[in-house]
Amino acid sequence: DIVMTQGALPNPVPSGESASITCQSSKSLLHSNGKTYLNWYLQRPGQSPQLLIYWMSTRASGVSDRFSGSGSGTDFTLKISSVEAEDVGVYYCQQFLEYPNTFGAGTKLELK
Amino acid sequence: EVQLVESGGGLVQPGRSLKLSCAASGFTFSNYYMAWVRQAPKKGLEWVATISTSGSRTYYPDSVKGRFTISRDNAKSSLYLQMNSLKSEDTATYYCARAPSWYFDFWGPGTMVTVSS
């Protein structure tokens, strides 16, 4: 199985500052079709997860442009520019290259 | 508006069975792969099962393979998860999710399953 490893944030993050969350996969997520099958989700307290970024860098519908995704085949970053109160929660990366789909353990963002 | 609403959760004894349902609305259900994802209390997300549009193809992780069965009724816009031989480690909130491609773009609010004697 592909293992997803997420980095921690230096919490709490001051409001208005940027934050970067890292995720590393044990195998390249670059498909032969050129797409990288890495997704990002945010789970706000008491809510179900919501999709933020798919295919490493494509923002989901309705997601603020303060969120951006980047990376290579195995190392990925979710950047949040100008953190706001609504960004608080746990962020998960997920690989969708192969079954079983696997998630990272999550990275918690707290606001100062 | 896309809506996914899970039901069927509850308290069940180890070794028993339970069937979860997910009612979908606001989109053409038969056009989408669907999935179940679970989250144990205070833990992260774990993918549980995926089913193709027609239901002919299903996928499971080893942790539930042979015990769980995902199915769908496109006429009723409903997704199901039959869970047999339940174990304490199956205790979790179970989410129904839509998979338009290689990601989950909408999730239901979840239904809680507690496996305990």
Interface residues (C-beta under 8 A of the other chain):
Chain A: D1 K35 Y37 N39 Y41 Q43 S48 P49 Q50 L51 Y54 W55 A60 S61 Y92 Q94 F96 L97 Y99 P100 N101 T102 F103 G104 A105 G106
Chain B: V37 G44 L45 E46 W47 T50 Y59 Y60 P61 D62 Y95 S101 W102 Y103 F104 D105 F106 W107 G108 P109 G110
